[in-house]
């Protein structure tokens, strides 16, 4: 998606000028639509929920032990 005009020189050799990168909005929106409907995206959302459950359970267990 980004233009081929990316500066790959190391930071110590590059100038202080900033270069913008343009993305195509329709391409980004299509990619987002595809990601949201794919099973990989759904699995990532489930993984996030499971991870948050683990931390919530551990926090509650620690609170119970510290107050006992």
N, C-alpha and C positions, 0 to 999 in steps of 0.2 A: 503494500500500500504506500509506504513513503516514497518520496522522489529518490532518484538515484544520485542526488547531489548531496550526499551525507559526507561530512568532513571526518575522515578516519585518522587524522594526524593526532599524535599524542598531545595532551594538554599543554606541556611545556613548549611545544612548537607552534601551537595554534594561536591565532590572533584573538583579540578580546571582542571581536564582533560576534554577535549572535546570529544564527541562521535558523529560520523557521522551516518546519516540515509541514507540508500540506497533505491532508487526507481527504479522500472523497467521502462526503457524508452518506450518499446512497450505498457505497460499499460497506461502510461501517455499520449502517443500520441493517443491511442484509446479513452481515456477519453476526450481529447481535441477535437477529431473529433466528438464525440457524442455531446459534449456541443455546438459546433459550428453549428451543424445541428438541434439542438433542438429548440423548440419555446421559451423556457425560455431564452436562450441566446439571441435570436432575440429581445425579449421583453426588456431585460436588455439594449441592444444597443439603442432601441427606447427611453427608459426611460432616458438614458444618453443624447440623443439628445434633448429631451423635457426639461430636467433640464438646459442644457446649453442655450437653447432658452430663458427660463425664466430669467436667470441671464443676458443675453445679452440685453433683453428688459428693464429690470430694470436699467441696467447701462446707456443705452441710455436715458431713462426717467430722471435719475438723472443729466446727462450731460446737457440735455435741460433745466432743472429747474435751474441749477447752472449758466448757461450762460445768462439766461433771466433776 
